[in-house]
Amino acid sequence: EEADRAIRVAVVGRPNAGKSTLINRMIGEERLLTGPEAGITRDSISVDWFWRERRFRLFDTAGLRRKARVEGKLEKLAVGDTLRAIRFAEVVVLVLDATEAFEKQDLQIADLVEREGRGLVIAIDKWDLIDERQRAFADLRERAERLLPQVRGVPLVPVSGLTGEGIDRLVEQVVYVHDVWNRRLPTAKLNRWLGDMVERHPPPAVSGRRIKLRYLTQAKARPPSFVAFCSRPEALPEAYKRYLVNAIREDFKLPGVPIRLMLRKGDNPFEGKKRKR
């Protein structure tokens, strides 16, 4: 059933990063206005599309531009549309220009995707213009890890809207991130993992009292969201929370998706219920 539903995808990025050319290449039709003039796609257009028997609903969005550059009502609407498309999407493809990737605005858009809880794949477009590809890719990977720690391991896919290079790989990664975004982890496995983590690196003592982490469960998917029960949730340092989130991502292989971790006071919430029976 999951495979029958369309995966909702938004393609976003700065104006003139090559979004519409990329979508036209993906669907094999000149459905969208494209041109060298930044901001030629004035609104969001949705396109239904099949790839290897999977159905997609693609949203092309007007390029997000710096707020200061938003002139006139039309452009204002377009930026609002991009936010709506991100909220509508399950996986967001952020298109970066290979010749000027990871500019401040690219990072702001990636941060917005993470805050909205969507899966993320980064398409490095205009790859046909790059000469020393191996070195360029290693450099981009390093920058992604350093500048976007909140979506560590996010897939980076070099593509060319012009030649079609990398398109299949891009869509494979969209499907993969969609699966990760929907993933549910068994509670027993999470708690065995939590026991190991706490043994290896116990939570610090705050005001002389050790914080006890007692139980971990996944509250929901889309994005993966977890609840940890502990003795003093308000005292657990942010750095330790980050350590747990990074370790969940690494050990359970959850790249490119936001991970939420909430803290609650108490023990195993199900223990009392079992005893009452």
Number of C-alpha atoms within 10 A of each C-alpha: 4 8 10 10 11 15 21 21 26 27 27 31 28 23 21 23 25 25 29 25 22 25 21 18 19 18 15 11 10 12 14 18 11 18 13 10 9 15 20 16 21 17 20 22 15 17 15 13 16 12 12 8 9 14 16 20 17 25 24 26 30 29 29 25 21 13 11 6 10 15 9 8 8 11 20 15 15 22 22 14 21 24 19 14 24 26 17 16 22 23 29 29 26 24 28 27 23 22 14 10 18 19 11 10 16 21 16 14 20 24 16 15 25 21 11 17 22 26 30 29 28 25 27 26 27 22 23 16 11 12 9 8 13 10 10 14 18 11 11 17 16 11 14 21 14 11 14 18 12 20 25 19 19 23 21 21 20 23 26 23 21 15 13 16 17 18 20 14 12 22 18 14 22 25 16 17 25 25 15 21 26 15 16 17 15 9 14 12 11 18 16 12 17 19 15 12 16 14 10 9 10 15 17 15 12 12 7 7 9 15 17 19 23 18 22 27 21 19 16 15 16 19 22 22 18 20 16 23 20 21 17 17 17 11 14 20 12 10 9 14 16 13 13 16 17 17 15 19 20 13 9 13 11 23 21 28 29 26 23 16 19 14 18 18 15 16 17 15 15 9 9 10 9 8 7 6 5
